[in-house]
Amino acid sequence: MTDVLIEAGRLTEAGEQFVLATVVSVRKPASAKRGDRALIRQDGKLVGWVGGACSEPAVIREALRALADGEPRLLRICPPGAAHGGEDVVIAESSCASEGTVEVLIEPQLPVPLVSVIGDSPAATALRRLVTGIGWRVTAELDEESDAIVLATMGRGDEDALDAALAARAGYVGLVASARRARVVLERLRERGIDEEALARVRSPSIRSAA
């Protein structure tokens, strides 16, 4: 259990997705016990214990499916011919000689969004506080893995920061600036050779409201 918790903390800090698998019901004979737990990484590696070779393949297979659709599910691993249950239970027949049944709760843990808020302005400080308050991860540095990047620098280094932000994978790039300053920044990026498709990704409320 300690290894599972340590790995869960590490992956959460790194912003990586994983699955927690918890044994919630056991019908003997079975090697697993209620409360046994494992963690399955997105590469299929399992850390922990949910019953060994009789259960692990089915747990890993269902865990990867849960990561794909983001939905938790209850997995029942049972001997051939013993499958029964409602529509909310996923059935997997065990190939082991044991006639026991194990039910495992599969819970995908999807990464919390990471937001880069660049700048020392009051707006940047307030936004970082807000992002932290809703449970998202936040950094004051430009992280290429960020889901969103917001520049609130009060005009300090906007062009370089926005150029770097547009090269990252972020789905949202925001610029907090006056309408005049935002247009100047975008024009300077055009002069650097940044194409219109990339510049169209920039969201600046002052430009939208002034349009």
Backbone hydrogen bonds, N-H to C=O, Kabsch-Sander energy under -0.5 kcal/mol:
donor,donor_aa,acceptor,acceptor_aa,energy
5,L,1,M,-2.3
6,I,2,T,-2.5
7,E,3,D,-2.4
8,A,4,V,-2.5
9,G,5,L,-2.2
10,R,6,I,-2.2
11,L,7,E,-2.6
12,T,8,A,-2.3
13,E,9,G,-2.2
14,A,10,R,-1.7
15,G,11,L,-0.6
15,G,12,T,-1.0
16,E,11,L,-2.7
18,F,109,Q,-1.8
19,V,40,I,-2.2
20,L,107,E,-2.6
21,A,19,V,-0.5
21,A,38,A,-3.0
22,T,20,L,-0.5
22,T,105,L,-2.1
23,V,36,D,-3.0
24,V,22,T,-0.6
24,V,103,E,-2.4
25,S,103,E,-1.4
27,R,101,T,-3.3
28,K,26,V,-0.6
35,G,23,V,-3.1
36,D,33,K,-2.4
38,A,21,A,-2.5
39,L,47,V,-3.2
40,I,19,V,-2.6
41,R,39,L,-0.5
41,R,45,K,-2.6
42,Q,17,Q,-0.7
44,G,41,R,-2.0
47,V,39,L,-2.9
49,W,37,R,-2.1
54,C,51,G,-0.9
55,S,52,G,-1.7
56,E,52,G,-3.3
59,V,55,S,-2.3
60,I,56,E,-3.0
61,R,57,P,-2.3
62,E,58,A,-2.3
63,A,59,V,-2.4
64,L,60,I,-2.2
65,R,61,R,-1.4
66,A,62,E,-2.1
67,L,63,A,-2.0
68,A,64,L,-1.4
69,D,65,R,-1.9
70,G,66,A,-2.4
73,R,106,I,-1.9
74,L,88,D,-0.8
75,L,73,R,-0.5
75,L,104,V,-3.2
76,R,90,V,-3.5
77,I,75,L,-0.6
77,I,102,V,-3.3
78,C,76,R,-0.6
78,C,92,A,-2.0
82,A,79,P,-2.0
89,V,86,G,-1.5
90,V,74,L,-3.1
91,I,89,V,-0.5
92,A,76,R,-2.7
94,S,78,C,-3.2
100,G,29,P,-0.9
101,T,27,R,-2.3
102,V,77,I,-2.5
103,E,25,S,-2.9
104,V,75,L,-3.1
105,L,22,T,-3.1
106,I,73,R,-3.3
106,I,104,V,-0.6
107,E,20,L,-2.7
107,E,105,L,-0.6
109,Q,18,F,-3.9
110,L,108,P,-0.7
115,V,137,R,-2.3
116,S,148,A,-2.7
117,V,115,V,-0.6
117,V,139,T,-2.7
118,I,116,S,-0.6
118,I,150,V,-2.9
121,S,152,A,-1.0
125,T,121,S,-2.4
126,A,122,P,-2.6
127,L,123,A,-2.3
128,R,124,A,-2.5
129,R,125,T,-1.9
130,L,126,A,-2.2
131,V,127,L,-2.8
132,T,128,R,-2.2
133,G,129,R,-2.0
134,I,130,L,-1.4
135,G,132,T,-1.5
136,W,131,V,-1.9
137,R,113,P,-2.4
139,T,115,V,-2.2
143,D,141,E,-0.9
144,E,142,L,-0.5
146,S,143,D,-2.0
147,D,114,L,-2.6
148,A,114,L,-1.5
149,I,172,Y,-2.6
150,V,116,S,-3.1
151,L,174,G,-2.8
152,A,118,I,-3.1
152,A,150,V,-0.6
156,R,153,T,-0.6
157,G,155,G,-0.9
161,A,157,G,-2.3
162,L,158,D,-3.0
163,D,159,E,-2.3
164,A,160,D,-2.2
165,A,161,A,-2.2
166,L,162,L,-2.3
167,A,163,D,-0.8
168,A,164,A,-0.6
168,A,165,A,-1.0
169,R,144,E,-1.3
171,G,147,D,-1.6
172,Y,147,D,-1.1
173,V,201,R,-0.8
174,G,149,I,-3.2
175,L,203,R,-2.5
176,V,151,L,-3.3
177,A,175,L,-0.9
182,A,178,S,-2.8
183,R,179,A,-2.1
184,V,180,R,-2.0
185,V,181,R,-2.4
186,L,182,A,-2.4
187,E,183,R,-2.3
188,R,184,V,-2.2
189,L,185,V,-1.7
190,R,186,L,-1.9
191,E,187,E,-1.9
192,R,188,R,-0.9
193,G,190,R,-1.6
194,I,189,L,-2.3
199,L,195,D,-2.1
200,A,196,E,-2.0
201,R,198,A,-1.5
202,V,199,L,-1.6
203,R,173,V,-2.7
204,S,202,V,-0.6
207,I,204,S,-1.1
208,R,204,S,-1.8
209,S,205,P,-2.7
210,A,206,S,-1.5
211,A,207,I,-1.2
